[in-house]
């Protein structure tokens, strides 16, 4: 007898093949049959007119902490994501010495925009080794999750405070490698690391992995290649704009040394900067020549991101802006009101060194979000350019005065500069490249600033009823089988008999995502942005219903996916 039967569904199986109508039966966590089914089932439903697809695979999340207080990885699971890759950008919660827990929490709060209160109250912090961390999640999550080992955690565990600014001795490097091997033996997916200048710890210092020299990174990469089903994920400063020659050389050497794919995040596609895509993908070309593979993650939607002059956000990452925006609020307002200071800030924001952050300097295109003072009544939803014209001010001055009236609490929404037909055409072309993969949601991070998790449903809706840059079959493949194959996931990513029953059932006429709204549902009532899933009828993880009509079922059928057991090696040769 089947556990559940989904009848007369339009099956889009993840391979890119044309959709077909079929019944799909689930038994013991697996897809038991695809076709015309007469076998009895404990439960069944009519899916006529609905699309049944494999569960989506998100290749870049930061759910490492959130899964402890939110086993459903919301809102990703709501939007059909059944498998997440976490432990990215060099940041993980293990290995961990008890005395470093506070440092780690403050670092994660700063660099990944997680609520410090939620981190303190929502996770048990009871592990030391990476294997113990994985065990702490086993049996209590509703999504499938795989975890990279963060280079920062490895360095901190071995070198202590000297991880910031120091170099490991031969003995310390050996210890680091031993711990890394132990983590992969326990099921870690491989190495994640960062050399990005945007990544600083809770004390404002460059995070530990930024101090690593190439020899250390290559040694760790070689270790990755000694384990089944492993990967590398890495971030450098050039990920935000264009790689330097040295960065390309480093990525190529790391991937070739491991004999494993290396993925990086995120390829920003903008027709106004046509040289960026060829430069970034030149790294992939060089890697293939050297026996490696470098894969760029790119988002198929424009993710709205709110800004503020009052709290840490992307504006702080513009060169020269951090020290000013880090001042106490009264001093910050005084500085921002100084025309010479503003002129200097704009000059830095428009410089070449600002890279992709240059797009944030067009303050006339910002939309005013939430306001808090009587002086700003009626400004919510208005464009700064229009307000500035009314007031006879330049846009940046106008924005500063609006924010100052709210003691810098004003929420700002920059309108994207790359929402033009040429940029979308370039995206559609770039998605076809063999070393480009859809993803980069950062789900679980930057919780009150952005909400990238709904990229799956938003993209499908755009393909079905919007720009139609890909067919439904192509879009589903890009969200399911393509990432599953990159990570070597065993028997996941397709609707196929005998494979794990990770499935999403949705209405093609309604599939999409609601507007991101601020909710206070984290531990300590901390805020985050959430987005409702539209048109998703149900989501199954390992054959168990986890979501029905955007509500969680209460079941926790997810698995901690361990390298080797749940992943196979994806060789670069």
N, C-alpha and C positions, 0 to 999 in steps of 0.2 A: 504493500500500500504506500502511496505517495504521502508525504507530509503536507504538501500544498501543490495545487494545480492552477496555473495561470492560463486561461483559455483564450484562444483566438487573438493573441497579441500580434502586433506588427513587430517582428523581431529584427533589430539592427544589431548584428552579432559581434561587432567590434573589429572585424577583419577588413572592412571596407566593401564587402560584397553587398549586392542589392538587398534591400529589406524584403522579408517574406512573412507570411502569416503562418503562425504555428501555435500549438499548445506547448507549454514548458512545465515539466514536472520536477519538483524538488524532493529529495529524500536524503536524510542523514547529512545535511550540509552541502550536498552536491547537486548539480544539475543531472537528474536521472534520465530524462528523455526530452528531446526536442522534435516535435512533429505532430502527428495526429494521435492523441492519447485517449485510451478508453479505460485505463487502469483507475481504480478507485483512489480517492484522496481524502485525507482527514478534513481538509478545507479546500475551497476553490473560489475563483472569482472570474468573472467575464471581463476580459481586457480588450474587447472590440473597440477599435479606434484609438487605442493607446499604444505607445511605443515601449517595448521592453529592450533594455540595453544592458551591457555589463556595468557593474559599479564603476564609477569614475576613480581614477588614481591621481592624487595630487602629489607631484614630485617635490614640492618645496613648502614645508610647513614648519611651524615652531610650537607644536602642541605638547612639547616635552613636559611642561608643568600643568597645563590646563586639563590634561586627561585625568589628573587626580581628582579634580573637583567637578569635572564635566566629562564623564566617560564617553559621551556622544560626540565629542569634538564639534560642537555646534559653532557656527551654522553649516560647517562643511557637510556633515552627514545629511542634513536637511536638503542640501542641494545635490544629493546623489553620490557624494564621495564616500567610497567604502574602504579605501586604502590610502594612508598618508605616509609620506616620508618625512621624518623629523630629525632633530639633531643637526640642523644645517648651520652654515656660516661659522663653524668653529665653536658653537655654543651648545653645550649639553650640561646636564645636572650631575653627571658622573664621569669618571671617578671623583669622589668627593671626600675630603677630610672634614670631620664635624666642625672644626674651627674655621673652615673656609665657607661654610654655608651662608653666612651673612654677606661676605664678599660676593659670592655667586648670585645671591638674590639681588643685590644692589646693581651688579653688572647687568643681569638680565632685565631689570627694570629700566635701566638707562639705555642699553644698546638695542633691546628688542621691544621697548615700549609696553612692558607688562606691569600690571599693578603690583607695587611692592607689598601692599597689604594682602592681596590675593596670594602672592608667592609665599608670604609668611604663614598665612592661615590655611591655605588650601592644599598644601602638599605636606606629606609626613616627614620628608628629609631624613629618612631612617636608613638609607643605604650608604655604602662606601664604594664598593666595586661597581663596574658597569653592569656586570651580570646581576648583582643585587638590585640595581635600578630596574632592569628589565623584569626581574621576578616580581618587583613591587607592583607592576602594572598587569601582570599575567592574570587573566580571568576576571578582570574588572573593567574592561573597555568594550565599547560597542562598535568600534571601527578596527580594521586591521592596521597595525602601525609598525613601521620599521625605523630603526634609529642609527644614525651615523655617530661616531665618537668625535666629540668636539676637541680640537687641538688645544683650545684654551684650558679646558678642564684637565687634560693630560699634563700640560705644562705646570699648571698651578699645583696639582697633586704632587708632582715630583720636585718642583723647584721652589714652591712656596712663593713668598713675596718677590723673590729674585726672578720669577717668571716674567715680571714687568721690567724690561730693560736688560736682563741678563741672558747669557748663553749657557746651555747645559754643558757640564763636564762630560767626559766620555762615559763615566759611570752613570750619570743622570740620564743621558740619552739611552743607554742600555736599559735602564729602569723604565723609561718612557716606552720603549719598544716592547718590553716584556708585558707591561700593563695593556698596551694596545693589542698585542697578540691575544692576551687573556680575554679582552673585551670581544674580539672577533670570534674567539672560540665559544664565547657565551651567546653569540648571535648578532653582534653589532654589524651593520652593513658596510662599514669602512670608515674612511677619514673625511671629516669636514674641517676646513681651515679658512681663516681670513687674514688678508694683508691690507684690507681696505682702510683708508684714512678716515672713513666715517665711523669706524667702530672703536668706541672708547668705553672704559669701565665706569663704575659708579663714582670713582674719584676723578674722572675726566682724563685719565691716562690711557694711552693706546693699549688695547687688550693684549693678552699674553702672546697669542700666536703672531701678532704683528712684529714681534721682535725676533722671530725665527728666521734663520738664514736658509738659503736654498738647500744646503747639504742636509739640514734637519728635515725639511719637507720631503726631499727625495728619499731619505732613509725611511720615513714613515710610509711613503708611497710604495716602496719596495715591499714593506711588510703587508700592505693591502693585497698585493699580488700573490701572497702565500696562503690565501684563504679562499675558499669556495664562495661564489656569489657575492662578491664585494665590489665597492665603488669608491670614487672620490668626488667630493663636492668642495669647490674652492671659490673664494671671492678675493679679488684684487681691486685696487682703486680704479683701474681701467674698465671694470665691468659697468661703471656708470656712464661711460662715454666711449672712449676708444683705448684699446690696449696699447701699452708701450711695447717695444721690441723685447725688453727684458721680461715683461709679464707673459708674453706669448712663449718665450723660451722656457720660462718656469713651468707653465701649464703643460707644454709639450713634454718636457722632461719628466714631470710627475706622472702623467698618464702612461708614457712609454715605459717608465721604470716599473709601474704597477702592472702593465698589460691590462688595464681596466679603463672603462670610460670615466671621464671627468666631466661633471656638469657644473655650469656656473649660472648666476642669476644677477641681473635680468637684462636681456637684449631689448633696449628701447628703440623702437622703430619710428622714425620721423622723416618725412619727405623733405623737410627743411634742412636736414643734415644727411644728405644722400651717401656721404662717404662712410658713415658709421657702420652700416651693415656689412659692406665688403671687408672693412678692416677687422671687425669682430669675428667674422667667419673665416678670415685668413688664418686664425689660430687653429681652426678645425682642419683646414687644408694642410697646414704644417704638421699637425699631429698625425694625420694619416700617413704622411711620408715617413714619419719616425716610428711607426708601429703603435701609435696611440689613437685615442679618439676623444675629441672635445665637443661637448654638446651644449648649445646655448638654450636656456629657457627663456620664453617670451610669453607675455600675456596676450590673449586674444580679445581683451576688452580694455577699456580705459577705466582704471580703478579710481574713483573719487577719493581724494585725501584731504582731510581738513587740516588747517594750519592755525597757529595762534602765536601771537607775540608774547604770550604769558607763560606757555609751557614748552617743554622740549619737543621739537618737531623737525621736519626737513629743513626749515629755514635756518636752524642752528648749524646745519652742515655746510652752508654756503661759506666759502673761505673768508675769514675775518669777522663773521657774524657771531660766532659762538661766544666770544668774550663779552660782547655787548648784550646779547640776549640772555647771558648768564648772570647779569647784575641783578641786585635786588630791584623789585618793581619800581619804586620811586626813582632810583638812579637810572634805570632802564628807560623810563619815560622821558626823563630829562635829556638823556643822550639821543634818543630817537627824535626828539623835538628840535635838535640842533641841526640846522640845514647843512653844515659842513660834514657832520657825522653821516647824515643820510646820503649825501653826495658820495662820500667814500664807500659806504655800504653798497650803493648802486653800482659804482665802478667795479668793485670786487665781484658782485653778483653777475655782472655782464662780461667778466673776463674769461679767457680760455680755460684757466685753471678751475673755474666753477663747474665745467663739464655739463652734465645733464641738468644740474641745478640752475643753469641759466634760464630755463623756462619759468622758474618761480619768480623772476624779477619783473615780469610784466604785471604790475600791481593794478593797472586799470582793468584787467580781466578777472579780478577777484570778485566773488559774490559774498556779500555779508550774510553770515549765518546767525546763530543765536546772539542776541545782545542783552545787556543787563541794566542799562541806565536810561533815565528819562530822556537824556540828550540824544540817545540813539533810537528812540521810539520810531517805528515805521521803516527802519533801514534794512531789516531782515529780508533777504531775497533780492536786494537791489545790487546792481553792478557798481563797483567803485568808480569806474570811469565816468558814469553819469552823475554820481554824487559830486565828484571832483569838479566837473564842469559847472555844476550849479554853484559850488562854493568858490570857484576861481582858484583852485589849488591844483598842484600836480598830484597824480594818483598816489604816490607813496606818502606824501605829506597828509593827504586826505585820509588814507588808511590808518596812519599813525594816530591822527586826532580822534578818529572813531574808536580805535582800540584804547586810547588813553582815557576816554570817557568811561570806559568799562573797567578801568584798572587792568587793562590788557587781557581780560577774559573773553573778549569777542572771538567768536568762531568764524574762520575765514575759509572759503572754498575757492581755490584757483580753478578757473576754467581751462581745460586742456588746450594746448596750442597745436596739438597734432591730431585733431579730430576732423581732418580734411580728406576729401576723396583720394588725393594722391598718397597720403600716408596709409589709408586703408588698402589701397591697391598694392602698395609696397609690402604691407603685412601679409596679404594673401599670397603674394609671390614668395616671401621669405618662409612662410609656413611649410612650403613644399621642399625645403632644403633637408637633406638627409641628416644633418647635424643640428636641426632646430626642433625643439620640443615645446609644446604648450604647457605652461605652468609658471610658477613664481608667485603664488598667492600670498605668501608670508602669513597664512592663516595661523592664528594663535599668537601673533605678535602685533605690535602697534595697535593695540586693541581699541583705543579711543580715537585713533587718527585715521584708520582706513579699514575697509572690509573687503578683502580680496577673495574670500572663500566662495562667493556666488559666481565666480567666473564661469563655472561649468554650465549652469542653467542660463545665465545671461548670454553666453556664446551660442548655445543651442537655439535660443529664441531669436538671436540675430541671424543665424543661418537659415532658420525656417521662415521668419516673417520680416526680417530687416534687410541688411545689406546682402545676405545670401552669398557670402564669399566662399562658402564650402557647402557641399551637399550634406544632408543629414548623416549619411553613411560615413563620409570623410570626417565630419566633425566628431562623431562618436568614436571612431578609430583613434583620432588624435587625443581624445580624453581618456581612453581605456587601454587598448592594446599597445599603442606606441610607448607610453610610460611603463607599462608592465614589462615590455620587452627590454627597455633600457635597463631596468633594475633586475631583470632575470626572474621575475616573479613566476613561481611554479603554478601552472594551471589556474591563472587568474588573468582577466582582461578580455575574455571572450564568453559569449553565450554558446557553450559547447558541452556536449554530453560528457560526463565524468569530471568536469571542472568544478571548482568551488562556486557555490551559488551566491555570488556577489552580484546583485541585480538592482536595477532602478526602473520603475514603471512610471511613465509620464505622458501627459496629454500634449501632443505636438501643437495644439492650437493655443495652449496657455503657458507652456514652459518658459520660465523667466525668473527674475528676482525682483523683490520689492525694494523700495528706496531704503538705503541704510539709515537706521535711526539709533539714537543713543539710549541704551538701557543700563540699568544698574543691577546686574544679577551676578556679579562676581563676588567671591568672598570679601567681606567687609563692605558690601554694597558699592564696590568700585565699578566705574562705568566701562562700557565697551560699545562698539557699533555692531548692530545686528541687522540682518536682512532676511526677510521671509522668502521661502521658496514658493514659487507659483507653478502650479500644474504638475507637481510631483505627487503621484498617487501613493507610491510606496517604495521603500528601500529595504532590501534584504542583505544581510551580512552573514556569510557562511550558512545560508539557508534559513536564517531566522529573521522575521520581520523586525526591523529596528525603527522604521519611520512609517507612519501612515498619515497622509494628509497634513504634513508638516508638524506632526506631534510625535515625540519619542514614545516607544512602546514600553520602555522600562527594562527590556532585555539587554544583556551585555555579551553579544555573541562574537565580538571581535577577538583577534589573535595578535599577540606580539610576534611579528614575522621575523624569524631569525635567519641570518645568512647561512647558506649551505642547506639547511633543512627546508626553508621556504623560498630560497632564491638559488638560482644556478648561475654559474659564471658566464658573463657576457664578455667574451674575449675581444680584444682589439686587433688581433692578428688573423 
